[in-house]
Amino acid sequence: MLDPREAIDRINRAYGRHAGHRALHAHGSYYTGTFTGSPDARRLCRAAAFSGDPVPVLVRWSNAGGDPRRPDKAPDIRGMAVKIQGPDGDLDLVAQTQPRFPVRTPDDFISLVQASQHRLTFPLWLLRHPSALPALREAVRSRAAGSPFSYAELSYFPIHAYGWLDSAGDRTWVRYQLVPLAARSDRPEGVFGGPHRLSDEMAARLAAGPVGYDVLVKKARPGDDPHDPMSVWGDVNAITAGRLEITAPADDPERDGGVVVFDPTRVTDGIELSDDPILRYRPTAYSESVARRTAT
């Protein structure tokens, strides 16, 4: 398995090293809101976050790249990280606009990050990793790496599966999807064209009212593999697990030396991790990234 220090070194070589910033998703902004679980979710999962009572959330929208100076108009995968702050602890969802993940190991992911920054090396990477082509074609079809009008109008896909346990301890493997409720008619007036146009647009949008998302959950069918981030699940076996409502921009909690980590292995009672190798690897890479961005 790739050493986390080498992983962050290689990401820094691709994007440059930027003091005080994440290795990936370096440019982003924070927001607050609430999550309210649905009755369907409560029947499948005993986690307190799905009780039906509104619980606070911290959200970070971001661009995927590791250069915080890259303007928002540049094409990129976009990210939406959600920290559901339930009464029994935090539950973190880490999602991206790419519907399908193109690799299944940390080593292949790091090599993809490096190759994607160079037009000459990326075709060679594809020749060595042909299994990535269906996911990359789907990303092109869905415009996952485009230049959107707003973070609020995009669907986001947490790539990892989780085991939901009900009150009797029975497990259901699930995957999440964050489905936007925003419509073109909700767009705020004004022109947003600067380097931070997505956060500027979001501030104007929230001044007029909340931004909503349905949290969709796909349940595994026989043959669906919860331990493989590349596995493809159908849409027919799905429920709405709750509603996210983002209400206001938040001050950057890391501005004065604080640390916020959205860690998809952070779960509470009633939710189990899969054996997805990328999921299991992420905390070690995050720890290395945090150590570097907080170093004096």
C-alpha positions in Angstrom: 0.0 0.0 0.0 1.2 3.5 -0.9 2.8 5.3 2.0 0.6 8.4 2.9 3.6 10.7 2.9 4.4 9.6 -0.7 0.8 10.0 -1.7 0.7 13.7 -0.5 4.1 14.3 -2.0 2.9 13.1 -5.4 -0.3 15.2 -5.2 1.9 18.2 -4.3 4.0 17.6 -7.3 0.9 17.6 -9.5 -0.6 20.8 -8.1 2.2 22.5 -6.2 2.5 22.8 -2.4 0.4 25.6 -1.0 0.9 26.3 2.7 -2.2 26.2 4.9 -4.3 24.4 2.2 -5.6 20.9 1.6 -3.6 18.7 -0.8 -6.9 18.3 -2.8 -10.1 20.4 -2.7 -7.9 23.3 -1.8 -10.3 26.0 -2.8 -13.7 25.9 -1.0 -16.1 27.7 1.3 -18.2 26.7 4.4 -21.9 26.9 5.0 -24.4 25.9 7.8 -27.8 24.3 7.7 -29.8 21.3 8.9 -30.5 17.7 8.0 -33.8 16.0 8.8 -34.1 12.3 8.4 -37.1 10.5 6.8 -39.3 7.7 8.2 -37.9 5.4 5.5 -34.4 6.0 6.8 -35.4 5.4 10.4 -36.8 2.0 9.5 -33.4 0.9 8.0 -31.0 2.7 10.3 -30.9 3.3 14.0 -28.3 6.1 13.8 -29.6 9.2 15.8 -29.0 11.5 12.8 -32.0 9.8 11.1 -34.4 10.3 14.1 -36.5 12.8 12.2 -35.5 15.8 14.3 -33.5 18.5 12.5 -29.8 18.3 13.3 -27.1 20.9 12.4 -24.8 20.4 9.5 -21.6 22.0 8.3 -21.1 21.9 4.5 -18.0 22.7 2.4 -18.4 23.2 -1.3 -15.1 23.0 -3.2 -13.2 22.5 -6.4 -11.4 19.2 -6.6 -7.9 20.5 -7.6 -5.0 21.2 -5.2 -4.3 24.7 -6.4 -6.3 27.3 -4.3 -5.6 30.0 -6.8 -7.3 28.3 -9.7 -10.4 30.4 -10.6 -13.9 29.0 -10.3 -14.5 29.3 -14.1 -11.9 26.6 -14.8 -13.3 23.1 -15.5 -13.0 20.8 -12.5 -14.8 18.1 -10.5 -16.7 19.8 -7.7 -17.1 18.5 -4.2 -19.7 18.7 -1.4 -18.6 17.6 2.0 -21.3 17.3 4.7 -20.8 17.0 8.4 -24.1 15.9 10.1 -23.7 16.9 13.7 -26.0 14.4 15.4 -26.6 13.9 19.1 -24.4 10.8 19.1 -21.5 12.4 17.2 -20.6 13.5 13.7 -21.4 11.6 10.5 -19.4 12.8 7.5 -20.3 12.4 3.8 -17.7 13.3 1.2 -19.2 13.6 -2.3 -18.2 14.6 -5.8 -19.9 15.4 -9.1 -18.4 12.4 -10.8 -21.1 9.7 -10.8 -18.8 6.7 -11.0 -15.3 6.3 -9.5 -12.7 5.2 -12.1 -10.2 3.3 -9.8 -10.4 1.0 -6.9 -7.0 1.4 -5.1 -5.2 4.3 -3.5 -2.1 3.7 -5.7 -4.2 4.0 -8.9 -6.0 7.1 -7.6 -2.7 8.9 -7.0 -1.4 7.9 -10.4 -4.7 9.2 -12.0 -4.3 12.6 -10.2 -0.8 13.0 -11.5 -1.5 11.8 -15.0 -4.7 14.0 -15.4 -2.6 17.2 -15.0 -0.6 16.4 -18.2 -2.1 16.0 -21.6 0.8 13.8 -22.8 0.8 11.4 -19.9 -3.0 11.0 -19.5 -3.5 8.9 -22.7 -0.7 6.6 -21.5 -2.4 6.2 -18.1 -5.6 5.2 -19.9 -3.8 2.6 -21.9 -2.5 1.1 -18.6 -5.9 1.4 -16.9 -8.6 0.5 -19.5 -11.1 -0.4 -16.7 -11.4 3.4 -15.9 -12.8 4.2 -19.3 -16.6 3.6 -18.5 -16.5 5.8 -15.4 -14.6 8.6 -17.3 -17.1 8.4 -20.2 -19.9 8.8 -17.7 -18.1 11.8 -16.2 -18.0 13.4 -19.7 -21.6 12.6 -20.4 -22.8 14.1 -17.1 -20.4 17.1 -17.4 -19.0 16.3 -14.0 -15.9 18.4 -14.6 -17.5 21.4 -16.3 -17.9 25.0 -15.3 -21.3 25.1 -13.6 -23.4 28.2 -12.9 -23.8 27.2 -9.3 -22.7 24.5 -6.7 -26.4 24.4 -5.8 -27.6 22.9 -9.1 -25.3 19.9 -9.2 -25.8 16.3 -8.0 -23.1 14.9 -5.8 -22.1 11.2 -5.3 -20.4 9.9 -2.2 -18.5 6.9 -3.7 -18.4 4.6 -0.7 -21.0 2.2 0.6 -22.0 1.8 4.2 -23.8 -0.8 6.2 -27.0 0.5 7.8 -28.1 -1.4 10.9 -31.7 -1.2 12.1 -33.0 -1.6 15.6 -32.7 -5.4 15.4 -29.2 -5.3 14.1 -30.1 -6.3 10.5 -27.8 -4.8 7.9 -28.6 -3.1 4.6 -25.7 -1.9 2.4 -26.4 1.6 1.0 -24.9 4.3 -1.1 -25.8 8.0 -0.9 -26.6 10.6 -3.5 -27.2 14.3 -2.9 -29.9 15.5 -5.4 -30.4 19.2 -5.8 -33.8 20.9 -5.4 -32.7 24.1 -7.0 -34.2 25.2 -10.3 -33.2 27.8 -12.9 -35.9 30.0 -11.6 -34.1 30.2 -8.3 -31.0 31.8 -9.8 -30.1 35.1 -8.2 -29.9 38.3 -10.2 -26.4 39.6 -11.1 -23.3 38.5 -12.9 -20.9 36.2 -11.2 -17.6 36.1 -13.2 -14.7 36.6 -10.8 -12.2 34.0 -9.5 -14.6 33.2 -6.6 -17.8 33.3 -8.7 -19.3 30.1 -7.2 -19.1 31.2 -3.6 -20.2 34.7 -4.7 -23.3 33.2 -6.4 -24.0 31.0 -3.4 -24.0 34.0 -1.0 -26.5 35.8 -3.3 -28.6 32.7 -3.6 -28.7 32.1 0.2 -29.7 35.7 0.8 -32.9 34.9 -1.0 -33.6 31.6 0.9 -32.2 28.1 1.7 -30.6 25.7 -0.7 -32.2 22.2 -0.5 -31.0 18.7 -1.3 -32.8 15.4 -1.1 -30.5 12.7 0.4 -31.2 9.7 -1.8 -30.0 6.2 -0.7 -29.6 3.3 -3.0 -29.9 -0.1 -1.4 -27.7 -2.9 -2.6 -29.3 -5.7 -4.6 -27.9 -9.2 -4.9 -24.6 -9.0 -6.7 -23.9 -5.3 -5.8 -20.5 -5.1 -4.2 -20.3 -2.6 -1.3 -16.5 -3.1 -1.0 -15.7 -2.0 -4.5 -15.8 1.8 -5.2 -16.0 1.0 -9.0 -19.1 -1.2 -8.7 -22.2 0.1 -10.5 -25.6 0.0 -8.6 -29.0 0.5 -10.2 -31.4 3.3 -9.3 -34.5 1.2 -8.8 -33.9 0.1 -5.2 -33.7 3.6 -3.7 -35.3 5.7 -0.9 -35.2 9.3 0.1 -33.4 9.3 3.4 -33.9 12.9 4.4 -33.5 16.5 3.4 -30.5 18.8 3.6 -31.3 22.5 3.9 -28.3 24.9 3.7 -29.2 28.3 5.1 -26.2 30.6 5.4 -22.5 31.0 4.6 -20.2 30.3 7.6 -16.9 31.9 8.6 -13.9 29.7 7.7 -13.4 27.7 10.9 -9.7 27.1 9.9 -8.8 30.7 9.4 -7.3 31.1 12.8 -5.6 27.7 13.0 -8.6 25.5 13.5 -8.8 22.1 11.8 -11.9 20.7 10.1 -11.7 17.2 8.6 -14.5 15.7 6.6 -13.6 12.0 7.0 -15.9 9.4 5.3 -14.8 6.8 7.9 -16.4 9.0 10.7 -19.7 7.2 11.5 -21.9 6.6 14.5 -23.8 3.7 16.0 -26.0 2.2 13.4 -23.6 2.7 10.5 -20.7 0.3 9.5 -17.8 0.8 7.1 -17.3 -1.3 4.1 -13.9 -2.9 3.3 -13.5 -0.5 0.3 -9.6 0.0 0.2 -9.9 3.7 -0.8 -12.3 4.4 2.1 -10.0 2.6 4.6 -7.0 4.5 3.3 -8.4 8.0 3.4 -7.9 8.8 7.2 -4.2 8.2 6.9 -3.8 10.4 3.9 -6.0 13.1 5.6 -3.8 13.0 8.7 -0.7 13.6 6.6 -2.4 16.4 4.7 -3.6 18.0 8.0 -0.1 17.8 9.5 1.4 19.6 6.6 -1.2 22.4 6.3 -1.1 23.1 10.0 2.7 23.0 10.3 4.4 26.2 11.3 
